[in-house]
Amino acid sequence: MERISYKCNKCKYRFSRKADIKFSVCPYCGTGNCVEIDTGDTASRILDEVSKYERMD
């Protein structure tokens, strides 16, 4: 079963759930309608990718 990564916009908690489970409340802080899919494009990941390209030159 595929898992989807989510994050809470209020408390910044990151978690994953099976794709067939639908919800709108953060399991950590309990706030409703603040959870969205986490794309994973964090600044540290982007900088790591850029540094890989710089080493190739």
Distance bins in CASP14 RR format, pairs under 12 A and 6 or more apart:
PFRMAT RR
TARGET T0000
AUTHOR 0000-0000-0000
RMODE 2
METHOD distances of the structure
MODEL  1
1 16 0 0 0 0 0 1 0 0 0 0 0
1 17 0 0 0 0 0 1 0 0 0 0 0
1 18 1 0 1 0 0 0 0 0 0 0 0
1 19 1 0 0 1 0 0 0 0 0 0 0
1 20 1 0 0 1 0 0 0 0 0 0 0
1 21 0 0 0 0 1 0 0 0 0 0 0
2 16 0 0 0 0 1 0 0 0 0 0 0
2 17 0 0 0 0 0 1 0 0 0 0 0
2 18 1 0 0 1 0 0 0 0 0 0 0
2 19 1 0 1 0 0 0 0 0 0 0 0
2 20 0 0 0 0 1 0 0 0 0 0 0
2 21 0 0 0 0 0 1 0 0 0 0 0
3 15 0 0 0 0 1 0 0 0 0 0 0
3 16 1 0 1 0 0 0 0 0 0 0 0
3 17 1 0 0 1 0 0 0 0 0 0 0
3 18 1 0 1 0 0 0 0 0 0 0 0
3 19 1 0 0 1 0 0 0 0 0 0 0
3 20 0 0 0 0 0 1 0 0 0 0 0
3 21 0 0 0 0 1 0 0 0 0 0 0
3 37 0 0 0 0 0 1 0 0 0 0 0
3 38 0 0 0 0 0 1 0 0 0 0 0
4 14 0 0 0 0 0 1 0 0 0 0 0
4 15 0 0 0 0 1 0 0 0 0 0 0
4 16 1 0 0 1 0 0 0 0 0 0 0
4 17 1 0 0 1 0 0 0 0 0 0 0
4 18 1 0 0 1 0 0 0 0 0 0 0
4 19 1 0 1 0 0 0 0 0 0 0 0
4 20 0 0 0 0 1 0 0 0 0 0 0
4 21 0 0 0 0 1 0 0 0 0 0 0
4 22 0 0 0 0 0 1 0 0 0 0 0
4 23 0 0 0 0 0 1 0 0 0 0 0
4 35 0 0 0 0 0 1 0 0 0 0 0
4 36 0 0 0 0 0 1 0 0 0 0 0
4 37 1 0 0 1 0 0 0 0 0 0 0
4 38 0 0 0 0 1 0 0 0 0 0 0
4 39 0 0 0 0 0 1 0 0 0 0 0
4 40 0 0 0 0 0 1 0 0 0 0 0
5 13 0 0 0 0 0 1 0 0 0 0 0
5 14 1 0 0 1 0 0 0 0 0 0 0
5 15 1 0 0 1 0 0 0 0 0 0 0
5 16 1 0 1 0 0 0 0 0 0 0 0
5 17 0 0 0 0 1 0 0 0 0 0 0
5 18 0 0 0 0 0 1 0 0 0 0 0
5 19 0 0 0 0 0 1 0 0 0 0 0
5 35 0 0 0 0 0 1 0 0 0 0 0
5 36 0 0 0 0 0 1 0 0 0 0 0
5 37 1 0 0 1 0 0 0 0 0 0 0
5 38 1 0 1 0 0 0 0 0 0 0 0
5 39 0 0 0 0 1 0 0 0 0 0 0
5 40 1 0 0 1 0 0 0 0 0 0 0
5 41 0 0 0 0 0 1 0 0 0 0 0
5 42 0 0 0 0 0 1 0 0 0 0 0
6 12 0 0 0 0 0 1 0 0 0 0 0
6 13 0 0 0 0 1 0 0 0 0 0 0
6 14 1 0 0 1 0 0 0 0 0 0 0
6 15 1 0 1 0 0 0 0 0 0 0 0
6 16 1 0 0 1 0 0 0 0 0 0 0
6 17 1 0 0 1 0 0 0 0 0 0 0
6 18 0 0 0 0 0 1 0 0 0 0 0
6 19 0 0 0 0 0 1 0 0 0 0 0
6 21 0 0 0 0 0 1 0 0 0 0 0
6 22 0 0 0 0 0 1 0 0 0 0 0
6 23 0 0 0 0 1 0 0 0 0 0 0
6 24 0 0 0 0 0 1 0 0 0 0 0
6 25 0 0 0 0 0 1 0 0 0 0 0
6 26 0 0 0 0 1 0 0 0 0 0 0
6 27 0 0 0 0 1 0 0 0 0 0 0
6 28 0 0 0 0 0 1 0 0 0 0 0
6 34 0 0 0 0 0 1 0 0 0 0 0
6 35 1 0 1 0 0 0 0 0 0 0 0
6 36 1 0 0 1 0 0 0 0 0 0 0
6 37 1 0 1 0 0 0 0 0 0 0 0
6 38 1 0 1 0 0 0 0 0 0 0 0
6 39 0 0 0 0 0 1 0 0 0 0 0
6 40 0 0 0 0 0 1 0 0 0 0 0
7 13 1 0 0 1 0 0 0 0 0 0 0
7 14 1 0 1 0 0 0 0 0 0 0 0
7 15 1 0 0 1 0 0 0 0 0 0 0
7 16 0 0 0 0 0 1 0 0 0 0 0
7 17 0 0 0 0 0 1 0 0 0 0 0
7 26 0 0 0 0 1 0 0 0 0 0 0
7 27 0 0 0 0 0 1 0 0 0 0 0
7 28 0 0 0 0 0 1 0 0 0 0 0
7 29 0 0 0 0 0 1 0 0 0 0 0
7 34 0 0 0 0 1 0 0 0 0 0 0
7 35 1 0 0 1 0 0 0 0 0 0 0
7 36 1 0 0 1 0 0 0 0 0 0 0
7 37 0 0 0 0 1 0 0 0 0 0 0
7 38 1 0 1 0 0 0 0 0 0 0 0
7 39 0 0 0 0 1 0 0 0 0 0 0
7 40 0 0 0 0 1 0 0 0 0 0 0
7 41 0 0 0 0 0 1 0 0 0 0 0
7 42 0 0 0 0 0 1 0 0 0 0 0
8 14 1 0 0 1 0 0 0 0 0 0 0
8 15 0 0 0 0 1 0 0 0 0 0 0
8 23 0 0 0 0 0 1 0 0 0 0 0
8 24 0 0 0 0 0 1 0 0 0 0 0
8 25 0 0 0 0 1 0 0 0 0 0 0
8 26 1 1 0 0 0 0 0 0 0 0 0
8 27 0 0 0 0 1 0 0 0 0 0 0
8 28 1 0 0 1 0 0 0 0 0 0 0
8 29 1 0 0 1 0 0 0 0 0 0 0
8 30 0 0 0 0 1 0 0 0 0 0 0
8 31 1 0 0 1 0 0 0 0 0 0 0
8 32 0 0 0 0 1 0 0 0 0 0 0
8 33 0 0 0 0 0 1 0 0 0 0 0
8 34 1 0 1 0 0 0 0 0 0 0 0
8 35 1 0 1 0 0 0 0 0 0 0 0
8 36 0 0 0 0 1 0 0 0 0 0 0
8 37 0 0 0 0 0 1 0 0 0 0 0
8 38 0 0 0 0 1 0 0 0 0 0 0
9 24 0 0 0 0 0 1 0 0 0 0 0
9 26 0 0 0 0 1 0 0 0 0 0 0
9 29 0 0 0 0 0 1 0 0 0 0 0
9 31 0 0 0 0 1 0 0 0 0 0 0
9 32 0 0 0 0 0 1 0 0 0 0 0
9 33 0 0 0 0 1 0 0 0 0 0 0
9 34 1 0 1 0 0 0 0 0 0 0 0
9 35 1 0 0 1 0 0 0 0 0 0 0
9 36 1 0 0 1 0 0 0 0 0 0 0
9 37 0 0 0 0 0 1 0 0 0 0 0
9 38 0 0 0 0 0 1 0 0 0 0 0
10 25 0 0 0 0 0 1 0 0 0 0 0
10 26 1 0 0 1 0 0 0 0 0 0 0
10 28 0 0 0 0 1 0 0 0 0 0 0
10 29 1 0 1 0 0 0 0 0 0 0 0
10 30 0 0 0 0 1 0 0 0 0 0 0
10 31 1 0 1 0 0 0 0 0 0 0 0
10 32 0 0 0 0 1 0 0 0 0 0 0
10 33 0 0 0 0 1 0 0 0 0 0 0
10 34 1 0 1 0 0 0 0 0 0 0 0
10 35 0 0 0 0 1 0 0 0 0 0 0
10 36 0 0 0 0 0 1 0 0 0 0 0
11 25 0 0 0 0 0 1 0 0 0 0 0
11 26 1 0 0 1 0 0 0 0 0 0 0
11 27 0 0 0 0 0 1 0 0 0 0 0
11 28 1 0 1 0 0 0 0 0 0 0 0
11 29 1 0 1 0 0 0 0 0 0 0 0
11 30 0 0 0 0 1 0 0 0 0 0 0
11 31 1 0 0 1 0 0 0 0 0 0 0
11 32 0 0 0 0 0 1 0 0 0 0 0
11 34 0 0 0 0 1 0 0 0 0 0 0
11 35 0 0 0 0 0 1 0 0 0 0 0
12 26 0 0 0 0 1 0 0 0 0 0 0
12 28 0 0 0 0 1 0 0 0 0 0 0
12 29 0 0 0 0 1 0 0 0 0 0 0
12 31 0 0 0 0 0 1 0 0 0 0 0
12 34 0 0 0 0 0 1 0 0 0 0 0
12 35 0 0 0 0 0 1 0 0 0 0 0
12 36 0 0 0 0 0 1 0 0 0 0 0
12 38 0 0 0 0 0 1 0 0 0 0 0
12 42 0 0 0 0 0 1 0 0 0 0 0
13 25 0 0 0 0 0 1 0 0 0 0 0
13 26 1 0 1 0 0 0 0 0 0 0 0
13 27 1 0 0 1 0 0 0 0 0 0 0
13 28 1 1 0 0 0 0 0 0 0 0 0
13 29 1 0 0 1 0 0 0 0 0 0 0
13 30 0 0 0 0 1 0 0 0 0 0 0
13 31 0 0 0 0 1 0 0 0 0 0 0
13 34 0 0 0 0 1 0 0 0 0 0 0
13 35 0 0 0 0 1 0 0 0 0 0 0
13 36 0 0 0 0 0 1 0 0 0 0 0
13 38 0 0 0 0 0 1 0 0 0 0 0
14 26 0 0 0 0 0 1 0 0 0 0 0
14 27 0 0 0 0 0 1 0 0 0 0 0
14 28 0 0 0 0 1 0 0 0 0 0 0
14 35 0 0 0 0 0 1 0 0 0 0 0
14 36 0 0 0 0 0 1 0 0 0 0 0
14 37 0 0 0 0 0 1 0 0 0 0 0
14 38 1 0 1 0 0 0 0 0 0 0 0
14 39 0 0 0 0 0 1 0 0 0 0 0
14 40 0 0 0 0 1 0 0 0 0 0 0
14 42 0 0 0 0 1 0 0 0 0 0 0
15 21 0 0 0 0 0 1 0 0 0 0 0
15 23 0 0 0 0 0 1 0 0 0 0 0
15 25 0 0 0 0 0 1 0 0 0 0 0
15 26 0 0 0 0 1 0 0 0 0 0 0
15 27 1 0 0 1 0 0 0 0 0 0 0
15 28 1 0 0 1 0 0 0 0 0 0 0
15 29 0 0 0 0 0 1 0 0 0 0 0
15 35 0 0 0 0 1 0 0 0 0 0 0
15 36 0 0 0 0 0 1 0 0 0 0 0
15 37 0 0 0 0 0 1 0 0 0 0 0
15 38 0 0 0 0 1 0 0 0 0 0 0
16 27 0 0 0 0 0 1 0 0 0 0 0
16 35 0 0 0 0 0 1 0 0 0 0 0
16 37 0 0 0 0 0 1 0 0 0 0 0
16 38 0 0 0 0 1 0 0 0 0 0 0
16 40 0 0 0 0 0 1 0 0 0 0 0
17 23 1 0 0 1 0 0 0 0 0 0 0
17 24 0 0 0 0 0 1 0 0 0 0 0
17 25 0 0 0 0 0 1 0 0 0 0 0
17 26 0 0 0 0 0 1 0 0 0 0 0
17 27 0 0 0 0 1 0 0 0 0 0 0
17 35 0 0 0 0 1 0 0 0 0 0 0
17 37 0 0 0 0 0 1 0 0 0 0 0
17 38 0 0 0 0 0 1 0 0 0 0 0
19 37 0 0 0 0 0 1 0 0 0 0 0
21 27 0 0 0 0 0 1 0 0 0 0 0
21 35 0 0 0 0 0 1 0 0 0 0 0
22 35 0 0 0 0 0 1 0 0 0 0 0
23 30 0 0 0 0 0 1 0 0 0 0 0
23 32 0 0 0 0 1 0 0 0 0 0 0
23 33 0 0 0 0 0 1 0 0 0 0 0
23 34 0 0 0 0 0 1 0 0 0 0 0
23 35 1 0 0 1 0 0 0 0 0 0 0
23 36 0 0 0 0 0 1 0 0 0 0 0
24 30 0 0 0 0 0 1 0 0 0 0 0
24 31 0 0 0 0 1 0 0 0 0 0 0
24 32 1 0 1 0 0 0 0 0 0 0 0
24 33 1 0 1 0 0 0 0 0 0 0 0
24 34 0 0 0 0 1 0 0 0 0 0 0
24 35 1 0 0 1 0 0 0 0 0 0 0
24 36 0 0 0 0 1 0 0 0 0 0 0
25 31 1 0 0 1 0 0 0 0 0 0 0
25 32 1 0 1 0 0 0 0 0 0 0 0
25 33 0 0 0 0 1 0 0 0 0 0 0
25 34 0 0 0 0 1 0 0 0 0 0 0
25 35 1 0 0 1 0 0 0 0 0 0 0
26 32 1 0 0 1 0 0 0 0 0 0 0
26 33 0 0 0 0 1 0 0 0 0 0 0
26 34 1 0 0 1 0 0 0 0 0 0 0
26 35 1 0 1 0 0 0 0 0 0 0 0
26 36 0 0 0 0 0 1 0 0 0 0 0
27 34 0 0 0 0 0 1 0 0 0 0 0
27 35 0 0 0 0 1 0 0 0 0 0 0
28 34 0 0 0 0 0 1 0 0 0 0 0
28 35 0 0 0 0 0 1 0 0 0 0 0
29 35 0 0 0 0 0 1 0 0 0 0 0
38 45 0 0 0 0 0 1 0 0 0 0 0
39 45 0 0 0 0 0 1 0 0 0 0 0
39 46 0 0 0 0 0 1 0 0 0 0 0
40 46 0 0 0 0 1 0 0 0 0 0 0
40 49 0 0 0 0 0 1 0 0 0 0 0
41 47 0 0 0 0 0 1 0 0 0 0 0
41 48 0 0 0 0 0 1 0 0 0 0 0
41 49 0 0 0 0 1 0 0 0 0 0 0
42 48 0 0 0 0 1 0 0 0 0 0 0
42 49 0 0 0 0 0 1 0 0 0 0 0
43 49 0 0 0 0 0 1 0 0 0 0 0
43 50 0 0 0 0 0 1 0 0 0 0 0
44 50 0 0 0 0 0 1 0 0 0 0 0
44 51 0 0 0 0 0 1 0 0 0 0 0
45 51 0 0 0 0 0 1 0 0 0 0 0
45 52 0 0 0 0 0 1 0 0 0 0 0
46 52 0 0 0 0 0 1 0 0 0 0 0
46 53 0 0 0 0 0 1 0 0 0 0 0
47 53 0 0 0 0 0 1 0 0 0 0 0
47 54 0 0 0 0 0 1 0 0 0 0 0
48 54 0 0 0 0 0 1 0 0 0 0 0
48 55 0 0 0 0 0 1 0 0 0 0 0
49 55 0 0 0 0 0 1 0 0 0 0 0
49 56 0 0 0 0 0 1 0 0 0 0 0
50 56 0 0 0 0 0 1 0 0 0 0 0
50 57 0 0 0 0 0 1 0 0 0 0 0
51 57 0 0 0 0 0 1 0 0 0 0 0
END
